[in-house]
Structure formats: C-alpha cells, structure tokens
Amino acid sequence: MKDFTTILVAIDFSESSNNAFALALNMSKKYSARLVLVHVINEPVDLRGFYVPHISFEKLEEEIEQGAGKLMESFCRQHLEGYENYETFIVPGLPYEKIIQQAQELSADLIVLGTHGRTGLDHVLFGSTAEKVVRKSPLPVLTVRLQND
C-alpha cells in the first residue's frame, strides 16, 4: 500500500467535521503527511437582477468569504498549535465538486470528511455531500460518522 503524503480534510466547522479533522490530523502525524483543510462556501442564491433593497451581492459574497476566513484562522489556532505541516483553502462552489477538485489538484492520497448520518426525509431533502464525494471521487475517501451517545 502506498504511504499517505497528502491528506485532505473537508471542514464545515460542525461537530461532524471536527471528528473527521481529529482523525485526519492523527493520520497526518503518523504518516508525516501534509494536511490540507478545505472549506467550501456554498454559493448563495444569485439575487442580481432582482430588486432587493440594501443588499449588494458582491458585498454579501465578500462578507461570507471573510467570515469563513476568520473561522478557519480561529479553528487552526485552536486545533493546530505546534503543527506546521498543513495548509488551508477556502473555495466557493458546490461542496462535493470542490472537495474532489481540490484533492485532485493537490495530489491528495486520501479525502477525509465527516458525515451527519442523516436518514429518511432529511437525507432526501438535504442530500449528502459525503455520499456524493464517495460516489464521484476517483481518490480514496474515508468518512467519519458522528457518534451519537
């Protein structure tokens, strides 16, 4: 089996992605692999062309990206103190597509992501980014389910 040199973990700042991150960090340390944290900003509905008072679409996108950047900085300060073999990316788009694209562009050996374990109507309505990544990724994917006590 090939050693892991780059491990990509998808971060959405939920408890589920925190569990996936913890596992990815442990694996990165064990294999001396570069850890890549990716947060995908789901593209908001484009309101251009509609009259929406007091909202600038470009300003909204900028504020969302700045907010995500601050969350990522805080997350890294809190969880990666003393660990230097990592990098972060914040990208806009469809989460499953961007996770796979980033992994391929960065030559990742493994994608790690959390899953909420939704079933039934929740799963039908919201879909599953993890499921889409598993089905469409040409790279190995490790999903980490949130433990319910």
N, C-alpha and C positions, 0 to 999 in steps of 0.2 A: 504494500500500500504506500502511496505517495505521502510524504510528510506535508503538513499544512504550513504554508509560508505566509498566506494572507487569508484572514477570516473576516468576513463582512457580517455585521450585525445590524439589523434594522431596528431603529429606535423611534417609538412614538410617545415616549415618556409615560407610558402606562405601567401598571404593576406587571403585566404580562411581558412587556418588552424588557423591564428591569430584570426579570428572571432569566430571559434569553441572554441579556447582556452579561449577567454574572457568569453563566456557563461559557459564553464566548471569551470572556476575559480569562477565565481559568484555563481554557484550551490554548489561548494565545500565549499565556505564560508558560504552559507546559511544553509547547512546541516552538517557543521563541518566534512566534509568528506575528506579523504586523496585524493589528486590529483596526478595522475600518468601521466607523459608526456612520450610518446613513439615516437621515431623517427626511422623509418625503412630505412636502407640503402639498396636500391635495388641492388641486387648482379650484379656487372658488368659482361660483357661477359668474359668468361674464355679464355684467349689467350694462355694458356700453350699449348705447342705442336706446336705452330706457331712461325715462326721467326718474331719477332717484335723488331727491334733494340732499345736499350736504355730504354726498359720498363721492369720492374720487376713486375710481377703480385702481388706478396706478398707485395712489396713496395707500389704499387698503392692502394691495399686494406687498408693498414696501414694508408696511407695519407688521404684516404677518411674518414676513421673512426676518425682520429684525427681532420680533418676539421669539421665533424659533431659534435664532442665533443665540439669544440670551439664555434660553432654556438649555441649549446644547452646552454652552460655556459653563453654566452652573452644574449641569449633570457631570461634565468631565472633571470639574474641580472637586466635586463630591465623591466621585467613584474611581477616578484615575490618578489620584495623588501618588506621585512617585513612579508611575508607569509612563514611559515615554514613547513606546513603540506603537503609536496609534495616530490616526488622522480622522477628521470628521468632514462630512459633506451634508449640505442641506440643499435639496433639489426640488423644484416644483414638478408636478405631473401626477400620473396615475401610480399609486404606490407600488403595485406588483411589477409594472413595467420598469419603473426607475430602479427598483431594488435589483432586478435581474440585469439591467443595463449597466449600473454601477459595478456590479460584481464582475461582469464580463470585461468592462473597460479597465478594471484594476487587477485583472487576472487573479481573482479570488479563487481559493480552493474549496471554500465552503461558505454557504449562506446560513446564518442562524437567525431565527425570528420566533417571536412569541405568538401563541395562538390563544384566543379567548375561550375556545371550546364552545362556541355558540352552536345551538341546535335548533331544529324546528323553524318556526316563523322568523326568529331573529336571523338565522343563517340565510334563509331565503331572501329576506329584505336587505340585509347588510352585506351578504356575501362574505368571503373570507380572503383577505389579502394573502394569508399564509397558504391557503389552499391553491390560489392562483399561482403563487410562486412555485409551489411544489409541482403543480401540473405543467407549468410552462418553462421552468428553468432547465437549461442543459447542464447546470452545475449541481453538485450535491447540496441538499437542503436539510438542515436539522431544525425541526420545530420543537419548541419548548412550551408545554401546556401549563397554564396557571393552575397551581394546586388549590383546590377548594377543600378547606378543612371541614 
